[in-house]
Amino acid sequence: MHKIHERKAIESLLTEQVPSFTHAVIEGQLQGEIWVDHLNAPSCGIVSAWNGVHSFFGKAGNLVFDEWLGHYVKEKSSSGRFTVFDPEDGFRDVLKQTSLSFQKHLRIGYRWEKRELPSINHAINIGQQEVERSTVFTESYYGLWWNSVDAFLAKGIGVCIKEGEDLVGECVSIFKTSVYAEADIEVNPKARGKGIGYEIGCAFIAECLRLGVEPRWDCDHDNLASQLLAQKLGFTKRYEYPLYSLKSTSS
């Protein structure tokens, strides 16, 4: 098996369904590694981020690689958290051969269709002060997905709406690459039902467009509120895909 460091080798395998974090690893936003079955003409592989999030890509069926991949999954899962995307829904048998217990989650991928959205002039960019006041997008959150708060503030996208000193709506890029920025959104429970989610979503999209990146939106299949908000913001459902998480063995 081969560890690679350049995007060019797997460019043709990076379909629309490949999750944004894969591109974040490839571009260096997230620390991680990329493994493929062949150096010169890879047909499949796995992208692994340091925080326990992984994604298969390409087509399963290379028996030698699939066997190696099973051992790799067992090794990586032994350190605790293990979550893996399967964009093509083709690696179920690889997971089965590990004898580990995985829970399947169905996700929906959206893509934004260009449309006119209102300007949200009372939304502001997130800075250090807002990070310190947030109860959701905290220092530990940015450490997990961006390596540090400083890295996010330097390269990420974050907007918020405040009432006084209170954060009532926040939308940040859980991942941002040279091409994509995937939204992660939170509305204060006390402010829900007032259209804050729509406003902060509009502000996030506007900031993405200003910076020349495509806004992305993915959510769980059973998260109806997120689906409705995505559609209101102009996102269109493009595909569904499974995500597998390692079941806890604690009692």
Disulfide bonds with the S-S distance in Angstrom:
none
